[in-house]
Amino acid sequence: MLGLIGKKMGMTRLFSQEGLAVPVTVIQAGPCKVTQVKTGETDGYEAIQVGYGSRKEKNVNRAAKGHLAKVPGFMPVRLGEFRIPAAAEYSVGQELDVTIFQEGEKVDVIGVMKGRGFQGVMRRHHFNGGRATHGNTSHRVPGSVGASADPSRTWKNLKLPGQMGNVRRTQKNLQVVKVDVERGILFIRGAVPGPANGLVTVRKQK
């Protein structure tokens, strides 16, 4: 579905007409330019590719410059693709902004979670941990993870310490509370993946 690439600015709150505080994430969405139109005849499916942001031309390799030659002077920071049923209605160089969204509609937000490094089972998987007294020495460790003679190995897919965060996540079914067209900002209820100033993708629901 159609969407925009943007930057997560942070969180704040808005007040509804009933006086209720609504927690919202502020996203600077777009403007994005269409860099490629994919159709069933040329690519086997319908989609548009859009670019967000800008960077210096010296930081773009020649392959990307050739790909972006149809949009002169546009060197985006991020490219993204949205599958839509009628891609031929869009043209290369066309600009998309927050006006494609409406207040009250539901969206999905895609981002990369904060990286938290190597973490133990209590933080990574919310284990309770061992008791603190009566001679116990196993406080924050996972405990026994293997059987004895049979099967003589550790079971697969156990919850163990390891890398936490820094993975792509999609937060679904979030509501657009407010659309600020002048500043190009979306106010979306709830939290979305990623740190402040991290890039996110906001797309309409199917």
Order of alpha helices (4+ residues) and beta strands (2+ residues): beta-beta-beta-beta-alpha-beta-beta-beta-beta-alpha-beta-beta-beta-beta
